[in-house]
Amino acid sequence: MARIVSTAFCIGVLILASSVAAQPPPNLAKLVAAREAQEREARMNYTYRQEVLIEEMAPRGGRAGDYRETREVVFSPETGRIERMVGKPFQSLVRLRLTDEDFRDIRDVQPFLFTSEDLWLYETRFKGEEAADGVDCWLLQVRPRQTHQGQRLFDGILWVDKRDYSVFKTEGVAVPQMFSKREENLFPRFTTFRDKVDGHWFPVHTHSDDTLPFANGPLRMRMSIKYLNYRKFSATSSVTFDAR
């Protein structure tokens, strides 16, 4: 009996220890935001190419139309963000109409970085842990405390590397969705993947395949945004745009 009690006690201790070990730091959101602030600051010293493809899918399958554009993007502390269209956008969408909010989301929400400046806008909640591509991650839910007209915010989940609080992947939707008597402006769920660039975790690909529930009938769309050719931009560099 003593041996059974002792064994049960040891199992209980192991379970308790495992449970305690699985808990994230109580200030996880602040640690992530501080790390993200470093990544944003670093990214502002890089140029990259952004390739956007938005596809409208036909009701019976296949592609009804698409929108394509390529931009060269430069961040710098002195000038902020500079963009240059490479060639002309191509547009053959049928029912789907891209709005100013869509282009703001492409710029700010799909490559979302959750920095210290954003903490007051969002509420966060720990949602567990998960391994993604061999990386042990905390799952951190990030939701706007409230939304106001004119805002574009992120609502979703961050995959956070347990080792250094870097964000490995984001999944969510741009909000608010916009409804009125005259129009609906709906936005798809998406996943943005990151990869290491000179030791920093930068967005490299956003993917979406979602059906938007418009009142006049659902519309399936797909979206791909690629962030390519990251190159560090120094004070002595000259900015040139490749028109190929």
N, C-alpha and C positions, 0 to 999 in steps of 0.2 A: 504493500500500500504506500509506504514512504517513497519507494522508487517511482510509483505511478504519479504521486503528487508532485514529486520533484521534476519528473519529465514534463508533466502538464504545465508546471510553473515555468520551466525553461522555454517551452513552446510559446506560452503567453508573453514572455519577455521578448522573444524573437519577433513575434507578431507586432508587439508594441514598438520595438526598435525599428522594424521595417516601416511601420506607419509614420513614425516620427521622421525617419530619413526621407520619406516621400514628400514631405511638406516643403514648399518653397519658402524663401525668405519672406518675412512679413511685409517688407518694403519692395517686393518684386517689381511692381509697376515703376517705382522711382529708379531702380537699378536699370531696368530696360530703357526707360526714357533717357537716362544719362548716357547710356551706351549708344542709343539712337541719335542723340545730339552730336556725338563724336562722328558717327557715320555721315550725318547730314553735312557737317562742317567739312569733312573730307571730300564728300561728293561734289561740293561746290568748287573744288579745284580740279575737276575733270571735265573733259568734253566727251560726248558720246553721240551715237546715231540712234534715233528712235524710229522704228518701222511699225506702222499701224495698219492692221487689216481687220475690217469689220464686215462680216458676211451676214446677209439676210437669207434665211433658208426658206425654200418653197414649202407649201403645206404638205405636199406628197414626197418630200425629200429633194435633194439637190439644192443648188444655190440659185436664188432668184436674182441676186445682185450683190455688189460689194462696194466698199469704200477703202481706198488705199492712199497712204501718204507716208513720206519719209522726211524727217527733219534732223538737222544737225543742232545739237543743244550744247550750250556753253554756260557754266556757272562761274561766277567770280565774285569775290567780296566787294569789288569796286562797282561793277555794273549789274550785279544780280544775274538773272537768267536771260540769255540771248538765244533766240531761235532763228533758224534759216531753213525755209522749205527747200528741199532738194527735188527739182523738177516740179511738175504740177500734180495735185491730187487727182485721183481717178474716182468717179462716183457713178454707180449704176443701181443704187438702192431703189426699191419700188415703194413699199409701204413705210419702211423705216426712215425716219428723219432725224439727223444728228443736230443737236442743239448746243447752245453755248455751254450748258452744264455738262454735256458729254465731253467737250473738249477741255473743260476745267478738270473733269475727273481723270482724263488721260494724263493731264499735266501733274495733278496734285494728289489724287486719291488712289489710282491704281498703283503708283510707286510709293505708297504711303510710308512715311517714317514717323514713328510715335516718339516725339522728343519731349524734353522737359517743358518746352513752351506750350505743348498741347495738353499737359496733364489736367489743367483746370477745365478743359472742354469735355473730358471723358470720365466715365466711371469704369472701373476694371474689376474683374473677378477671375480668380484662379479656377481653371476648368479641368485640371488633371495633368497627366503626362503622357507622352507618346514618342516613340522613336520614328524619325523621318530620315530616310536615306542613311541610316546608321548613326544619326545624331540624336542623342537623348535630349528631349525638349520638355519644357514646361509649356502648357497651353494657357494663354492669357486672353480672356475675353475683353474687348475694348468696345464700349458703346457710348455714343454722345449722351451727355447729361440732358441736353435739350437741343432742338434745332430751330433755327430762325430763317426767315426768308433771305435768300441770297447766300446762305452757307452751303458748303459742300464738305461733308465729313465722312469718315470711315466707320463702319459698323461690322465687326467681325472678330476673328481669332488671330492671334500672333503665335507662331511656333518659336519658342525662345530657347536657345542653346543653354543648357544647364551650366556649362563650363565658364562662360564669360558674359551671359545675358545678351548675346547678339541675336537679332531676329533672323531666323532662317527662312521663314515663309509666312505669308499673310493670306488670309481667305476671308472674304466678306462682300460687302456691297456699299456703294456710294449712297448717301442719304442727305436730305430727305427725298423720297419719291414724291412726285408732284402731280396733283390731281386738281382739275378745275372743271367747270361746266363745259368749257370750250376745248380743252385739250388735256391730254395725259402725257406726262414726261416720266417714263419708267426706266430703271437702270438695272443692269444684270449683275448677278453674283459673279465673282471672279476669284482667281488664285494668282498671286504673284510670287514667283520663285526668285531667290537670291543666290548669288555665288560670290566667292571671294575674289576681290580685285585688289591686289597689293595689300592683302591682309584685311581689307574692309568688306563687309557683306553688303553688296549693292544689288538693286533689282536688275534681273537679266531677262525675265520673260513673264508677261501677264497672259493668262488664258481664261477664256470664258466660253461656256456653251449653256445658254439659258433660254427659257421661254418666257416672254414678257406677256402678262395677262391683260392686254388691252380690251376695252369694252367692246370693240367691233371685231374681236377675235384674237386668239393668242398668236404670238409671233415669235418664232424661234430665231435666235441670232447667235453667232459665234464671233469672238474677238481674240485677236492675238496682237500683243505689243512686245516688240523685241528691243532691248536696250543693248546696243552693240558698240564695240570698239572704244571702250573706256580708255582715255589717255589723259595722263596727268597734265594739267595746265599750270605753268609757272609764270611768275611775273615777267620773265624774259621771253616767254613764248609769244608768237604771233598767231592770231586766230584766222584760220582760212576755212572756207566751206567747200567741200567737195561736191561738185554738181553732177557727178556721175549717177 
